[in-house]
């Protein structure tokens, strides 16, 4: 498994801008970027009503379980997961080999709208991750080794640190 690139404060600011734009267009409630190990990288939107750390871990597990199911039905992968609820629904889409975009939205919001705006957002997030990777090709992070409950401080490094 490849590692998450070392992100600096400017990367997180750009990712947050992309997420804010997504929320404005999609009418979603909350959007997260997580690594495939289930660690929360950054988020935007309403976080008062959700335990985002736990959601990140479980959303990653659900996404990876669907990848296993894809293999069982001779599919190379399922690049997204949609879970519909009565009050809220969740949509998760693969960004790259390290990260996943997770969207929480009210059940009344169309999943089609969320998917439509998720596409360009995922592309923007993937571009920023690639920029971070190219900045320091050997400097990636494997967050599972760090065993941190709160990883947000890891991503607040400045370029000169």
C-alpha positions as CSV (number, residue, x, y, z in Angstrom):
1,X,0.0,0.0,0.0
2,X,1.4,3.4,-0.9
3,X,1.6,6.1,1.7
4,X,-0.2,9.4,2.0
5,X,2.0,12.3,0.8
6,X,3.3,14.7,3.5
7,X,0.8,17.5,3.5
8,X,1.6,21.0,4.6
9,X,-0.6,23.8,5.7
10,X,-1.0,25.2,2.1
11,X,-2.2,21.8,0.9
12,X,-4.8,21.6,3.6
13,X,-5.9,25.2,2.8
14,X,-6.4,24.2,-0.9
15,X,-8.2,21.0,0.1
16,X,-10.5,23.0,2.4
17,X,-11.3,25.5,-0.4
18,X,-12.2,22.6,-2.7
19,X,-14.5,21.1,0.0
20,X,-16.1,24.5,0.7
21,X,-16.9,24.9,-3.0
22,X,-18.3,21.4,-3.1
23,X,-20.6,22.1,-0.2
24,X,-21.9,25.3,-1.7
25,X,-22.8,23.6,-5.0
26,X,-24.1,20.2,-3.7
27,X,-26.2,21.3,-0.7
28,X,-24.4,18.5,1.3
29,X,-24.0,18.9,5.0
30,X,-20.5,17.7,5.7
31,X,-17.6,16.5,3.5
32,X,-14.4,14.8,4.6
33,X,-11.2,13.7,3.1
34,X,-9.9,10.5,4.8
35,X,-7.0,8.2,4.1
36,X,-7.8,4.6,3.2
37,X,-6.8,3.6,6.8
38,X,-9.7,5.6,8.1
39,X,-7.9,8.7,9.4
40,X,-9.5,12.1,9.0
41,X,-7.3,14.4,7.0
42,X,-9.6,17.4,6.8
43,X,-13.3,18.3,6.6
44,X,-15.7,21.1,6.0
45,X,-19.3,21.7,6.9
46,X,-21.4,20.8,10.0
47,X,-19.4,18.7,12.4
48,X,-21.5,19.5,15.5
49,X,-23.8,16.5,15.1
50,X,-21.3,13.9,13.9
51,X,-18.4,12.1,15.4
52,X,-16.2,12.6,12.3
53,X,-13.3,10.5,13.6
54,X,-15.5,7.4,14.0
55,X,-17.3,8.1,10.7
56,X,-13.9,8.3,8.9
57,X,-12.8,5.0,10.3
58,X,-16.1,3.2,9.5
59,X,-16.5,4.9,6.1
60,X,-13.1,3.6,5.2
61,X,-14.0,0.1,6.3
62,X,-17.3,0.2,4.3
63,X,-15.4,1.4,1.2
64,X,-12.7,-1.3,1.5
65,X,-15.4,-4.0,2.1
66,X,-17.0,-2.9,-1.2
67,X,-13.7,-3.2,-2.9
68,X,-13.5,-6.8,-1.7
69,X,-17.1,-7.4,-3.0
70,X,-16.0,-6.0,-6.4
71,X,-13.3,-8.6,-6.6
72,X,-15.9,-11.3,-5.8
73,X,-18.1,-10.3,-8.7
74,X,-15.1,-10.0,-11.1
75,X,-15.1,-6.2,-11.1
76,X,-11.7,-4.5,-10.9
77,X,-13.1,-2.0,-8.3
78,X,-16.2,-0.1,-7.2
79,X,-15.0,3.5,-7.0
80,X,-17.9,4.7,-4.8
81,X,-20.3,3.7,-2.1
82,X,-23.7,5.1,-1.4
83,X,-25.6,4.5,1.8
84,X,-29.2,5.9,2.0
85,X,-30.8,6.7,5.3
86,X,-34.1,8.3,6.4
87,X,-32.5,11.5,7.7
88,X,-29.0,11.5,6.2
89,X,-27.2,9.6,3.5
90,X,-23.5,9.0,2.8
91,X,-21.5,8.9,-0.4
92,X,-17.9,7.9,-0.5
93,X,-15.7,8.1,-3.6
94,X,-12.1,7.1,-4.2
95,X,-9.8,10.0,-4.8
96,X,-6.5,8.1,-5.4
97,X,-4.7,5.1,-3.9
98,X,-4.4,6.8,-0.5
99,X,-7.6,8.8,0.0
100,X,-11.4,8.9,-0.1
101,X,-13.9,11.7,-0.3
102,X,-16.8,11.1,2.1
103,X,-20.0,13.2,1.9
104,X,-22.8,13.3,4.4
105,X,-26.0,14.9,3.1
106,X,-29.7,15.1,4.1
107,X,-31.8,12.4,2.6
108,X,-33.8,14.9,0.7
109,X,-30.8,16.0,-1.3
110,X,-30.4,14.1,-4.6
111,X,-27.5,11.6,-4.7
112,X,-27.2,12.5,-8.3
113,X,-26.4,16.1,-7.4
114,X,-23.8,15.0,-4.9
115,X,-22.2,12.6,-7.4
116,X,-22.2,15.3,-10.1
117,X,-20.3,17.8,-8.0
118,X,-18.1,15.1,-6.3
119,X,-16.4,14.3,-9.7
120,X,-14.7,17.7,-10.1
121,X,-14.0,17.9,-6.4
122,X,-12.3,14.5,-6.4
123,X,-10.2,15.6,-9.4
124,X,-9.1,18.7,-7.6
125,X,-8.2,16.8,-4.4
126,X,-6.3,14.3,-6.5
127,X,-4.3,17.1,-8.1
128,X,-3.4,18.6,-4.8
129,X,-2.3,15.2,-3.4
130,X,-0.2,14.8,-6.5
131,X,1.4,18.2,-6.0
132,X,2.2,17.2,-2.4
133,X,3.7,13.9,-3.6
134,X,5.9,15.6,-6.2
135,X,7.1,18.1,-3.6
136,X,8.6,15.2,-1.5
137,X,8.4,11.9,-3.3
138,X,9.9,9.9,-0.4
139,X,8.3,11.8,2.4
140,X,4.9,10.0,2.7
141,X,3.0,9.1,5.8
142,X,1.6,5.8,7.0
143,X,-0.9,7.1,9.6
144,X,-1.6,3.6,10.8
145,X,2.0,3.4,12.2
146,X,1.5,6.7,14.1
147,X,-1.5,5.3,16.0
148,X,-2.9,8.8,16.7
149,X,-6.5,9.5,17.8
150,X,-6.4,13.0,16.4
151,X,-4.3,13.4,13.2
152,X,-5.3,17.0,12.5
153,X,-2.0,18.4,13.9
154,X,0.0,16.2,11.6
155,X,-1.4,18.2,8.6
156,X,-0.8,21.7,9.9
157,X,2.9,21.8,9.1
158,X,4.2,24.8,7.2
159,X,6.5,24.6,4.2
160,X,9.5,25.8,6.2
161,X,9.0,23.5,9.2
